[in-house]
């Protein structure tokens, strides 16, 4: 199924509609993850932190941060500075 990707400047709510976890703003058109080559959308949180989001809308989970799905997430958290630990 083709999903229309959000335009730059669009606000995305990560997580399912019933339980959104974070709102982020799209800052760039679709790109590819440098680690796993997945299609991602670059966004920014209200604190100005860059966050890649999977360029696919999961019917159950909504928009999902690529930090959660990238097989190279450990490298991401080093590169991003503030990892989860
Ligand atoms: Zn990746």
PDB file of the backbone (N, CA, C, O) and the ligand in Angstrom, with CONECT records:
HET     ZN  A 101       1
ATOM      1  N   UNK A   1       0.846  -1.199   0.000  1.00  0.00           N
ATOM      2  CA  UNK A   1       0.000   0.000   0.000  1.00  0.00           C
ATOM      3  C   UNK A   1       0.877   1.243   0.000  1.00  0.00           C
ATOM      4  O   UNK A   1       1.818   1.338   0.788  1.00  0.00           O
ATOM      5  N   UNK A   2       0.584   2.178  -0.858  1.00  0.00           N
ATOM      6  CA  UNK A   2       1.332   3.429  -0.877  1.00  0.00           C
ATOM      7  C   UNK A   2       0.816   4.342   0.231  1.00  0.00           C
ATOM      8  O   UNK A   2      -0.387   4.559   0.374  1.00  0.00           O
ATOM      9  N   UNK A   3       1.730   4.854   0.985  1.00  0.00           N
ATOM     10  CA  UNK A   3       1.368   5.824   2.016  1.00  0.00           C
ATOM     11  C   UNK A   3       1.887   7.179   1.578  1.00  0.00           C
ATOM     12  O   UNK A   3       3.049   7.316   1.197  1.00  0.00           O
ATOM     13  N   UNK A   4       1.036   8.162   1.632  1.00  0.00           N
ATOM     14  CA  UNK A   4       1.495   9.511   1.310  1.00  0.00           C
ATOM     15  C   UNK A   4       2.398   9.988   2.432  1.00  0.00           C
ATOM     16  O   UNK A   4       1.995  10.027   3.595  1.00  0.00           O
ATOM     17  N   UNK A   5       3.615  10.348   2.077  1.00  0.00           N
ATOM     18  CA  UNK A   5       4.568  10.763   3.102  1.00  0.00           C
ATOM     19  C   UNK A   5       4.316  12.213   3.482  1.00  0.00           C
ATOM     20  O   UNK A   5       3.940  13.029   2.640  1.00  0.00           O
ATOM     21  N   UNK A   6       4.522  12.525   4.733  1.00  0.00           N
ATOM     22  CA  UNK A   6       4.245  13.873   5.209  1.00  0.00           C
ATOM     23  C   UNK A   6       5.228  14.886   4.641  1.00  0.00           C
ATOM     24  O   UNK A   6       6.408  14.584   4.463  1.00  0.00           O
ATOM     25  N   UNK A   7       4.741  16.084   4.359  1.00  0.00           N
ATOM     26  CA  UNK A   7       5.581  17.151   3.816  1.00  0.00           C
ATOM     27  C   UNK A   7       6.442  17.748   4.924  1.00  0.00           C
ATOM     28  O   UNK A   7       6.153  17.601   6.112  1.00  0.00           O
ATOM     29  N   UNK A   8       7.494  18.417   4.506  1.00  0.00           N
ATOM     30  CA  UNK A   8       8.359  19.126   5.464  1.00  0.00           C
ATOM     31  C   UNK A   8       7.511  20.130   6.237  1.00  0.00           C
ATOM     32  O   UNK A   8       6.707  20.859   5.657  1.00  0.00           O
ATOM     33  N   UNK A   9       7.699  20.155   7.533  1.00  0.00           N
ATOM     34  CA  UNK A   9       6.943  21.065   8.387  1.00  0.00           C
ATOM     35  C   UNK A   9       5.738  20.411   9.046  1.00  0.00           C
ATOM     36  O   UNK A   9       5.166  20.971   9.981  1.00  0.00           O
ATOM     37  N   UNK A  10       5.345  19.232   8.568  1.00  0.00           N
ATOM     38  CA  UNK A  10       4.207  18.527   9.143  1.00  0.00           C
ATOM     39  C   UNK A  10       4.547  18.021  10.539  1.00  0.00           C
ATOM     40  O   UNK A  10       5.665  17.573  10.793  1.00  0.00           O
ATOM     41  N   UNK A  11       3.585  18.096  11.428  1.00  0.00           N
ATOM     42  CA  UNK A  11       3.786  17.504  12.748  1.00  0.00           C
ATOM     43  C   UNK A  11       3.321  16.061  12.716  1.00  0.00           C
ATOM     44  O   UNK A  11       2.224  15.761  12.245  1.00  0.00           O
ATOM     45  N   UNK A  12       4.159  15.173  13.219  1.00  0.00           N
ATOM     46  CA  UNK A  12       3.804  13.751  13.313  1.00  0.00           C
ATOM     47  C   UNK A  12       3.684  13.381  14.773  1.00  0.00           C
ATOM     48  O   UNK A  12       4.514  13.766  15.597  1.00  0.00           O
ATOM     49  N   UNK A  13       2.653  12.639  15.084  1.00  0.00           N
ATOM     50  CA  UNK A  13       2.559  12.095  16.443  1.00  0.00           C
ATOM     51  C   UNK A  13       3.059  10.670  16.395  1.00  0.00           C
ATOM     52  O   UNK A  13       2.482   9.818  15.719  1.00  0.00           O
ATOM     53  N   UNK A  14       4.134  10.417  17.115  1.00  0.00           N
ATOM     54  CA  UNK A  14       4.667   9.054  17.169  1.00  0.00           C
ATOM     55  C   UNK A  14       3.805   8.230  18.108  1.00  0.00           C
ATOM     56  O   UNK A  14       3.278   8.735  19.099  1.00  0.00           O
ATOM     57  N   UNK A  15       3.672   6.966  17.782  1.00  0.00           N
ATOM     58  CA  UNK A  15       2.873   6.078  18.609  1.00  0.00           C
ATOM     59  C   UNK A  15       1.442   6.009  18.100  1.00  0.00           C
ATOM     60  O   UNK A  15       1.038   6.800  17.248  1.00  0.00           O
ATOM     61  N   UNK A  16       0.683   5.064  18.625  1.00  0.00           N
ATOM     62  CA  UNK A  16      -0.702   4.884  18.189  1.00  0.00           C
ATOM     63  C   UNK A  16      -1.563   6.095  18.578  1.00  0.00           C
ATOM     64  O   UNK A  16      -1.269   6.794  19.547  1.00  0.00           O
ATOM     65  N   UNK A  17      -2.631   6.326  17.805  1.00  0.00           N
ATOM     66  CA  UNK A  17      -3.517   7.458  18.074  1.00  0.00           C
ATOM     67  C   UNK A  17      -4.023   7.450  19.506  1.00  0.00           C
ATOM     68  O   UNK A  17      -4.182   8.502  20.125  1.00  0.00           O
ATOM     69  N   UNK A  18      -4.269   6.274  20.019  1.00  0.00           N
ATOM     70  CA  UNK A  18      -4.827   6.178  21.369  1.00  0.00           C
ATOM     71  C   UNK A  18      -3.785   6.474  22.439  1.00  0.00           C
ATOM     72  O   UNK A  18      -4.124   6.738  23.592  1.00  0.00           O
ATOM     73  N   UNK A  19      -2.522   6.428  22.052  1.00  0.00           N
ATOM     74  CA  UNK A  19      -1.468   6.575  23.063  1.00  0.00           C
ATOM     75  C   UNK A  19      -0.238   7.218  22.447  1.00  0.00           C
ATOM     76  O   UNK A  19       0.822   6.593  22.411  1.00  0.00           O
ATOM     77  N   UNK A  20      -0.347   8.454  21.960  1.00  0.00           N
ATOM     78  CA  UNK A  20       0.812   9.103  21.339  1.00  0.00           C
ATOM     79  C   UNK A  20       1.915   9.318  22.357  1.00  0.00           C
ATOM     80  O   UNK A  20       1.660   9.642  23.517  1.00  0.00           O
ATOM     81  N   UNK A  21       3.143   9.133  21.902  1.00  0.00           N
ATOM     82  CA  UNK A  21       4.258   9.250  22.837  1.00  0.00           C
ATOM     83  C   UNK A  21       5.066  10.529  22.642  1.00  0.00           C
ATOM     84  O   UNK A  21       5.734  10.993  23.565  1.00  0.00           O
ATOM     85  N   UNK A  22       5.003  11.102  21.430  1.00  0.00           N
ATOM     86  CA  UNK A  22       5.852  12.259  21.153  1.00  0.00           C
ATOM     87  C   UNK A  22       5.362  12.906  19.866  1.00  0.00           C
ATOM     88  O   UNK A  22       4.936  12.221  18.937  1.00  0.00           O
ATOM     89  N   UNK A  23       5.427  14.228  19.821  1.00  0.00           N
ATOM     90  CA  UNK A  23       5.120  14.938  18.577  1.00  0.00           C
ATOM     91  C   UNK A  23       6.403  15.521  18.026  1.00  0.00           C
ATOM     92  O   UNK A  23       7.157  16.176  18.746  1.00  0.00           O
ATOM     93  N   UNK A  24       6.649  15.283  16.751  1.00  0.00           N
ATOM     94  CA  UNK A  24       7.876  15.763  16.114  1.00  0.00           C
ATOM     95  C   UNK A  24       7.508  16.480  14.823  1.00  0.00           C
ATOM     96  O   UNK A  24       6.425  16.268  14.277  1.00  0.00           O
ATOM     97  N   UNK A  25       8.411  17.333  14.335  1.00  0.00           N
ATOM     98  CA  UNK A  25       8.173  18.085  13.104  1.00  0.00           C
ATOM     99  C   UNK A  25       9.082  17.562  12.004  1.00  0.00           C
ATOM    100  O   UNK A  25      10.285  17.395  12.202  1.00  0.00           O
ATOM    101  N   UNK A  26       8.492  17.307  10.842  1.00  0.00           N
ATOM    102  CA  UNK A  26       9.273  16.816   9.705  1.00  0.00           C
ATOM    103  C   UNK A  26      10.190  17.927   9.211  1.00  0.00           C
ATOM    104  O   UNK A  26       9.736  19.043   8.957  1.00  0.00           O
ATOM    105  N   UNK A  27      11.487  17.625   9.074  1.00  0.00           N
ATOM    106  CA  UNK A  27      12.456  18.638   8.673  1.00  0.00           C
ATOM    107  C   UNK A  27      13.072  18.370   7.303  1.00  0.00           C
ATOM    108  O   UNK A  27      13.785  19.225   6.778  1.00  0.00           O
ATOM    109  N   UNK A  28      12.813  17.207   6.713  1.00  0.00           N
ATOM    110  CA  UNK A  28      13.410  16.897   5.417  1.00  0.00           C
ATOM    111  C   UNK A  28      12.560  15.856   4.711  1.00  0.00           C
ATOM    112  O   UNK A  28      11.844  15.093   5.359  1.00  0.00           O
ATOM    113  N   UNK A  29      12.633  15.819   3.380  1.00  0.00           N
ATOM    114  CA  UNK A  29      11.928  14.766   2.638  1.00  0.00           C
ATOM    115  C   UNK A  29      12.512  13.399   2.971  1.00  0.00           C
ATOM    116  O   UNK A  29      13.509  13.292   3.685  1.00  0.00           O
ATOM    117  N   UNK A  30      11.884  12.367   2.450  1.00  0.00           N
ATOM    118  CA  UNK A  30      12.314  11.010   2.771  1.00  0.00           C
ATOM    119  C   UNK A  30      13.783  10.807   2.396  1.00  0.00           C
ATOM    120  O   UNK A  30      14.258  11.313   1.379  1.00  0.00           O
ATOM    121  N   UNK A  31      14.482  10.061   3.236  1.00  0.00           N
ATOM    122  CA  UNK A  31      15.902   9.779   3.024  1.00  0.00           C
ATOM    123  C   UNK A  31      16.118   8.293   3.313  1.00  0.00           C
ATOM    124  O   UNK A  31      15.173   7.536   3.537  1.00  0.00           O
ATOM    125  N   UNK A  32      17.384   7.909   3.300  1.00  0.00           N
ATOM    126  CA  UNK A  32      17.680   6.523   3.666  1.00  0.00           C
ATOM    127  C   UNK A  32      18.601   6.501   4.863  1.00  0.00           C
ATOM    128  O   UNK A  32      19.508   7.324   4.986  1.00  0.00           O
ATOM    129  N   UNK A  33      18.359   5.551   5.739  1.00  0.00           N
ATOM    130  CA  UNK A  33      19.217   5.372   6.896  1.00  0.00           C
ATOM    131  C   UNK A  33      20.620   5.011   6.418  1.00  0.00           C
ATOM    132  O   UNK A  33      20.787   4.105   5.601  1.00  0.00           O
ATOM    133  N   UNK A  34      21.614   5.708   6.920  1.00  0.00           N
ATOM    134  CA  UNK A  34      22.990   5.443   6.507  1.00  0.00           C
ATOM    135  C   UNK A  34      23.462   4.078   6.994  1.00  0.00           C
ATOM    136  O   UNK A  34      24.418   3.522   6.452  1.00  0.00           O
ATOM    137  N   UNK A  35      22.806   3.540   8.005  1.00  0.00           N
ATOM    138  CA  UNK A  35      23.233   2.261   8.572  1.00  0.00           C
ATOM    139  C   UNK A  35      22.564   1.071   7.896  1.00  0.00           C
ATOM    140  O   UNK A  35      23.239   0.130   7.481  1.00  0.00           O
ATOM    141  N   UNK A  36      21.236   1.112   7.786  1.00  0.00           N
ATOM    142  CA  UNK A  36      20.527  -0.073   7.293  1.00  0.00           C
ATOM    143  C   UNK A  36      19.806   0.174   5.973  1.00  0.00           C
ATOM    144  O   UNK A  36      19.186  -0.744   5.435  1.00  0.00           O
ATOM    145  N   UNK A  37      19.873   1.389   5.442  1.00  0.00           N
ATOM    146  CA  UNK A  37      19.305   1.739   4.140  1.00  0.00           C
ATOM    147  C   UNK A  37      17.784   1.753   4.131  1.00  0.00           C
ATOM    148  O   UNK A  37      17.180   1.825   3.060  1.00  0.00           O
ATOM    149  N   UNK A  38      17.162   1.687   5.280  1.00  0.00           N
ATOM    150  CA  UNK A  38      15.706   1.794   5.330  1.00  0.00           C
ATOM    151  C   UNK A  38      15.288   3.217   4.969  1.00  0.00           C
ATOM    152  O   UNK A  38      16.054   4.165   5.143  1.00  0.00           O
ATOM    153  N   UNK A  39      14.068   3.349   4.466  1.00  0.00           N
ATOM    154  CA  UNK A  39      13.556   4.685   4.166  1.00  0.00           C
ATOM    155  C   UNK A  39      13.113   5.340   5.471  1.00  0.00           C
ATOM    156  O   UNK A  39      12.354   4.759   6.246  1.00  0.00           O
ATOM    157  N   UNK A  40      13.595   6.540   5.694  1.00  0.00           N
ATOM    158  CA  UNK A  40      13.293   7.259   6.924  1.00  0.00           C
ATOM    159  C   UNK A  40      12.914   8.699   6.614  1.00  0.00           C
ATOM    160  O   UNK A  40      13.187   9.216   5.531  1.00  0.00           O
ATOM    161  N   UNK A  41      12.289   9.321   7.577  1.00  0.00           N
ATOM    162  CA  UNK A  41      11.951  10.737   7.495  1.00  0.00           C
ATOM    163  C   UNK A  41      12.660  11.428   8.652  1.00  0.00           C
ATOM    164  O   UNK A  41      12.505  11.025   9.804  1.00  0.00           O
ATOM    165  N   UNK A  42      13.438  12.466   8.353  1.00  0.00           N
ATOM    166  CA  UNK A  42      14.099  13.201   9.432  1.00  0.00           C
ATOM    167  C   UNK A  42      13.134  14.174  10.073  1.00  0.00           C
ATOM    168  O   UNK A  42      12.442  14.927   9.389  1.00  0.00           O
ATOM    169  N   UNK A  43      13.096  14.149  11.378  1.00  0.00           N
ATOM    170  CA  UNK A  43      12.221  15.044  12.126  1.00  0.00           C
ATOM    171  C   UNK A  43      13.024  15.663  13.263  1.00  0.00           C
ATOM    172  O   UNK A  43      14.186  15.329  13.493  1.00  0.00           O
ATOM    173  N   UNK A  44      12.370  16.564  13.954  1.00  0.00           N
ATOM    174  CA  UNK A  44      13.005  17.241  15.079  1.00  0.00           C
ATOM    175  C   UNK A  44      11.975  17.319  16.202  1.00  0.00           C
ATOM    176  O   UNK A  44      10.800  17.599  15.965  1.00  0.00           O
ATOM    177  N   UNK A  45      12.424  17.073  17.403  1.00  0.00           N
ATOM    178  CA  UNK A  45      11.516  17.182  18.543  1.00  0.00           C
ATOM    179  C   UNK A  45      11.383  18.645  18.949  1.00  0.00           C
ATOM    180  O   UNK A  45      12.097  19.501  18.426  1.00  0.00           O
ATOM    181  N   UNK A  46      10.485  18.932  19.866  1.00  0.00           N
ATOM    182  CA  UNK A  46      10.305  20.320  20.306  1.00  0.00           C
ATOM    183  C   UNK A  46      11.551  20.828  21.030  1.00  0.00           C
ATOM    184  O   UNK A  46      11.706  22.033  21.231  1.00  0.00           O
ATOM    185  N   UNK A  47      12.420  19.931  21.413  1.00  0.00           N
ATOM    186  CA  UNK A  47      13.677  20.350  22.032  1.00  0.00           C
ATOM    187  C   UNK A  47      14.802  20.490  21.021  1.00  0.00           C
ATOM    188  O   UNK A  47      15.943  20.770  21.391  1.00  0.00           O
ATOM    189  N   UNK A  48      14.487  20.298  19.749  1.00  0.00           N
ATOM    190  CA  UNK A  48      15.490  20.481  18.704  1.00  0.00           C
ATOM    191  C   UNK A  48      16.357  19.269  18.476  1.00  0.00           C
ATOM    192  O   UNK A  48      17.391  19.362  17.814  1.00  0.00           O
ATOM    193  N   UNK A  49      15.959  18.139  19.010  1.00  0.00           N
ATOM    194  CA  UNK A  49      16.740  16.924  18.803  1.00  0.00           C
ATOM    195  C   UNK A  49      16.295  16.247  17.512  1.00  0.00           C
ATOM    196  O   UNK A  49      15.100  16.046  17.293  1.00  0.00           O
ATOM    197  N   UNK A  50      17.250  15.897  16.662  1.00  0.00           N
ATOM    198  CA  UNK A  50      16.925  15.227  15.403  1.00  0.00           C
ATOM    199  C   UNK A  50      16.524  13.781  15.667  1.00  0.00           C
ATOM    200  O   UNK A  50      17.169  13.066  16.433  1.00  0.00           O
ATOM    201  N   UNK A  51      15.457  13.379  15.022  1.00  0.00           N
ATOM    202  CA  UNK A  51      14.972  12.020  15.230  1.00  0.00           C
ATOM    203  C   UNK A  51      14.482  11.430  13.919  1.00  0.00           C
ATOM    204  O   UNK A  51      13.567  11.975  13.300  1.00  0.00           O
ATOM    205  N   UNK A  52      15.081  10.314  13.482  1.00  0.00           N
ATOM    206  CA  UNK A  52      14.593   9.658  12.273  1.00  0.00           C
ATOM    207  C   UNK A  52      13.356   8.815  12.571  1.00  0.00           C
ATOM    208  O   UNK A  52      13.284   8.130  13.591  1.00  0.00           O
ATOM    209  N   UNK A  53      12.393   8.877  11.668  1.00  0.00           N
ATOM    210  CA  UNK A  53      11.151   8.122  11.818  1.00  0.00           C
ATOM    211  C   UNK A  53      11.017   7.216  10.606  1.00  0.00           C
ATOM    212  O   UNK A  53      11.328   7.624   9.487  1.00  0.00           O
ATOM    213  N   UNK A  54      10.561   6.000  10.817  1.00  0.00           N
ATOM    214  CA  UNK A  54      10.363   5.092   9.684  1.00  0.00           C
ATOM    215  C   UNK A  54       9.391   5.711   8.685  1.00  0.00           C
ATOM    216  O   UNK A  54       8.353   6.243   9.078  1.00  0.00           O
ATOM    217  N   UNK A  55       9.724   5.644   7.380  1.00  0.00           N
ATOM    218  CA  UNK A  55       8.883   6.228   6.338  1.00  0.00           C
ATOM    219  C   UNK A  55       7.761   5.270   5.961  1.00  0.00           C
ATOM    220  O   UNK A  55       7.496   5.028   4.783  1.00  0.00           O
ATOM    221  N   UNK A  56       7.118   4.738   6.972  1.00  0.00           N
ATOM    222  CA  UNK A  56       5.938   3.900   6.742  1.00  0.00           C
ATOM    223  C   UNK A  56       5.057   4.026   7.968  1.00  0.00           C
ATOM    224  O   UNK A  56       5.529   4.062   9.105  1.00  0.00           O
ATOM    225  N   UNK A  57       3.770   4.092   7.703  1.00  0.00           N
ATOM    226  CA  UNK A  57       2.817   4.257   8.798  1.00  0.00           C
ATOM    227  C   UNK A  57       2.326   2.881   9.211  1.00  0.00           C
ATOM    228  O   UNK A  57       1.604   2.228   8.458  1.00  0.00           O
ATOM    229  N   UNK A  58       2.704   2.442  10.381  1.00  0.00           N
ATOM    230  CA  UNK A  58       2.284   1.123  10.865  1.00  0.00           C
ATOM    231  C   UNK A  58       0.815   1.213  11.283  1.00  0.00           C
ATOM    232  O   UNK A  58       0.448   2.097  12.056  1.00  0.00           O
ATOM    233  N   UNK A  59      -0.023   0.312  10.783  1.00  0.00           N
ATOM    234  CA  UNK A  59      -1.455   0.406  11.094  1.00  0.00           C
ATOM    235  C   UNK A  59      -1.745   0.286  12.587  1.00  0.00           C
ATOM    236  O   UNK A  59      -2.731   0.842  13.070  1.00  0.00           O
ATOM    237  N   UNK A  60      -0.924  -0.410  13.300  1.00  0.00           N
ATOM    238  CA  UNK A  60      -1.165  -0.588  14.736  1.00  0.00           C
ATOM    239  C   UNK A  60      -0.378   0.397  15.586  1.00  0.00           C
ATOM    240  O   UNK A  60      -0.871   0.894  16.598  1.00  0.00           O
ATOM    241  N   UNK A  61       0.840   0.670  15.167  1.00  0.00           N
ATOM    242  CA  UNK A  61       1.735   1.461  16.015  1.00  0.00           C
ATOM    243  C   UNK A  61       1.821   2.926  15.620  1.00  0.00           C
ATOM    244  O   UNK A  61       2.393   3.733  16.353  1.00  0.00           O
ATOM    245  N   UNK A  62       1.250   3.285  14.450  1.00  0.00           N
ATOM    246  CA  UNK A  62       1.386   4.663  13.981  1.00  0.00           C
ATOM    247  C   UNK A  62       2.793   4.919  13.478  1.00  0.00           C
ATOM    248  O   UNK A  62       3.470   3.997  13.023  1.00  0.00           O
ATOM    249  N   UNK A  63       3.235   6.163  13.557  1.00  0.00           N
ATOM    250  CA  UNK A  63       4.611   6.482  13.165  1.00  0.00           C
ATOM    251  C   UNK A  63       5.552   5.990  14.247  1.00  0.00           C
ATOM    252  O   UNK A  63       5.296   6.165  15.438  1.00  0.00           O
ATOM    253  N   UNK A  64       6.649   5.371  13.818  1.00  0.00           N
ATOM    254  CA  UNK A  64       7.575   4.746  14.765  1.00  0.00           C
ATOM    255  C   UNK A  64       8.966   5.335  14.555  1.00  0.00           C
ATOM    256  O   UNK A  64       9.438   5.431  13.422  1.00  0.00           O
ATOM    257  N   UNK A  65       9.615   5.724  15.637  1.00  0.00           N
ATOM    258  CA  UNK A  65      10.978   6.231  15.515  1.00  0.00           C
ATOM    259  C   UNK A  65      11.898   5.143  14.972  1.00  0.00           C
ATOM    260  O   UNK A  65      11.794   3.977  15.352  1.00  0.00           O
ATOM    261  N   UNK A  66      12.795   5.542  14.083  1.00  0.00           N
ATOM    262  CA  UNK A  66      13.717   4.563  13.511  1.00  0.00           C
ATOM    263  C   UNK A  66      14.726   4.077  14.556  1.00  0.00           C
ATOM    264  O   UNK A  66      15.366   3.042  14.370  1.00  0.00           O
ATOM    265  N   UNK A  67      14.862   4.818  15.640  1.00  0.00           N
ATOM    266  CA  UNK A  67      15.720   4.332  16.726  1.00  0.00           C
ATOM    267  C   UNK A  67      15.223   2.985  17.254  1.00  0.00           C
ATOM    268  O   UNK A  67      16.011   2.166  17.726  1.00  0.00           O
ATOM    269  N   UNK A  68      13.918   2.766  17.169  1.00  0.00           N
ATOM    270  CA  UNK A  68      13.342   1.537  17.699  1.00  0.00           C
ATOM    271  C   UNK A  68      13.461   0.367  16.728  1.00  0.00           C
ATOM    272  O   UNK A  68      13.418  -0.790  17.146  1.00  0.00           O
ATOM    273  N   UNK A  69      13.612   0.657  15.433  1.00  0.00           N
ATOM    274  CA  UNK A  69      13.572  -0.430  14.450  1.00  0.00           C
ATOM    275  C   UNK A  69      14.901  -0.659  13.736  1.00  0.00           C
ATOM    276  O   UNK A  69      15.092  -1.701  13.108  1.00  0.00           O
ATOM    277  N   UNK A  70      15.817   0.297  13.825  1.00  0.00           N
ATOM    278  CA  UNK A  70      17.067   0.156  13.083  1.00  0.00           C
ATOM    279  C   UNK A  70      17.933  -0.938  13.700  1.00  0.00           C
ATOM    280  O   UNK A  70      18.169  -0.930  14.908  1.00  0.00           O
ATOM    281  N   UNK A  71      18.411  -1.881  12.882  1.00  0.00           N
ATOM    282  CA  UNK A  71      19.289  -2.926  13.429  1.00  0.00           C
ATOM    283  C   UNK A  71      20.621  -2.353  13.917  1.00  0.00           C
ATOM    284  O   UNK A  71      21.349  -3.009  14.663  1.00  0.00           O
ATOM    285  N   UNK A  72      20.933  -1.126  13.491  1.00  0.00           N
ATOM    286  CA  UNK A  72      22.192  -0.497  13.907  1.00  0.00           C
ATOM    287  C   UNK A  72      21.952   0.550  14.994  1.00  0.00           C
ATOM    288  O   UNK A  72      22.718   1.507  15.108  1.00  0.00           O
ATOM    289  N   UNK A  73      20.911   0.381  15.783  1.00  0.00           N
ATOM    290  CA  UNK A  73      20.525   1.429  16.740  1.00  0.00           C
ATOM    291  C   UNK A  73      21.628   1.756  17.735  1.00  0.00           C
ATOM    292  O   UNK A  73      21.693   2.876  18.242  1.00  0.00           O
ATOM    293  N   UNK A  74      22.487   0.803  18.017  1.00  0.00           N
ATOM    294  CA  UNK A  74      23.566   1.090  18.971  1.00  0.00           C
ATOM    295  C   UNK A  74      24.507   2.147  18.413  1.00  0.00           C
ATOM    296  O   UNK A  74      24.969   3.028  19.137  1.00  0.00           O
ATOM    297  N   UNK A  75      24.785   2.048  17.114  1.00  0.00           N
ATOM    298  CA  UNK A  75      25.636   3.059  16.479  1.00  0.00           C
ATOM    299  C   UNK A  75      24.944   4.410  16.491  1.00  0.00           C
ATOM    300  O   UNK A  75      25.580   5.448  16.667  1.00  0.00           O
ATOM    301  N   UNK A  76      23.616   4.381  16.299  1.00  0.00           N
ATOM    302  CA  UNK A  76      22.852   5.626  16.312  1.00  0.00           C
ATOM    303  C   UNK A  76      23.026   6.341  17.640  1.00  0.00           C
ATOM    304  O   UNK A  76      23.288   7.543  17.665  1.00  0.00           O
ATOM    305  N   UNK A  77      22.885   5.628  18.727  1.00  0.00           N
ATOM    306  CA  UNK A  77      22.888   6.327  20.005  1.00  0.00           C
ATOM    307  C   UNK A  77      24.269   6.900  20.294  1.00  0.00           C
ATOM    308  O   UNK A  77      24.386   7.899  21.003  1.00  0.00           O
ATOM    309  N   UNK A  78      25.310   6.282  19.757  1.00  0.00           N
ATOM    310  CA  UNK A  78      26.627   6.909  19.898  1.00  0.00           C
ATOM    311  C   UNK A  78      26.688   8.187  19.071  1.00  0.00           C
ATOM    312  O   UNK A  78      27.140   9.228  19.550  1.00  0.00           O
ATOM    313  N   UNK A  79      26.224   8.097  17.810  1.00  0.00           N
ATOM    314  CA  UNK A  79      26.317   9.247  16.922  1.00  0.00           C
ATOM    315  C   UNK A  79      25.431  10.395  17.400  1.00  0.00           C
ATOM    316  O   UNK A  79      25.780  11.566  17.253  1.00  0.00           O
ATOM    317  N   UNK A  80      24.289  10.046  17.968  1.00  0.00           N
ATOM    318  CA  UNK A  80      23.344  11.081  18.353  1.00  0.00           C
ATOM    319  C   UNK A  80      23.692  11.762  19.652  1.00  0.00           C
ATOM    320  O   UNK A  80      23.079  12.770  20.003  1.00  0.00           O
ATOM    321  N   UNK A  81      24.656  11.238  20.371  1.00  0.00           N
ATOM    322  CA  UNK A  81      25.052  11.887  21.602  1.00  0.00           C
ATOM    323  C   UNK A  81      24.241  11.414  22.787  1.00  0.00           C
ATOM    324  O   UNK A  81      24.781  10.841  23.733  1.00  0.00           O
ATOM    325  N   UNK A  82      22.934  11.658  22.735  1.00  0.00           N
ATOM    326  CA  UNK A  82      22.101  11.262  23.865  1.00  0.00           C
ATOM    327  C   UNK A  82      21.360   9.983  23.530  1.00  0.00           C
ATOM    328  O   UNK A  82      20.291  10.030  22.921  1.00  0.00           O
ATOM    329  N   UNK A  83      21.891   8.876  23.905  1.00  0.00           N
ATOM    330  CA  UNK A  83      21.229   7.606  23.679  1.00  0.00           C
ATOM    331  C   UNK A  83      20.252   7.333  24.791  1.00  0.00           C
ATOM    332  O   UNK A  83      19.931   8.209  25.594  1.00  0.00           O
ATOM    333  N   UNK A  84      19.793   6.133  24.825  1.00  0.00           N
ATOM    334  CA  UNK A  84      18.807   5.811  25.848  1.00  0.00           C
ATOM    335  C   UNK A  84      19.454   5.460  27.174  1.00  0.00           C
ATOM    336  O   UNK A  84      18.758   5.306  28.178  1.00  0.00           O
ATOM    337  N   UNK A  85      20.766   5.332  27.195  1.00  0.00           N
ATOM    338  CA  UNK A  85      21.404   4.981  28.447  1.00  0.00           C
ATOM    339  C   UNK A  85      22.390   6.041  28.855  1.00  0.00           C
ATOM    340  O   UNK A  85      23.033   5.918  29.898  1.00  0.00           O
TER     341      UNK A  85
HETATM  342 ZN    ZN A 101      18.616   2.139  10.137  1.00  0.00          ZN
END
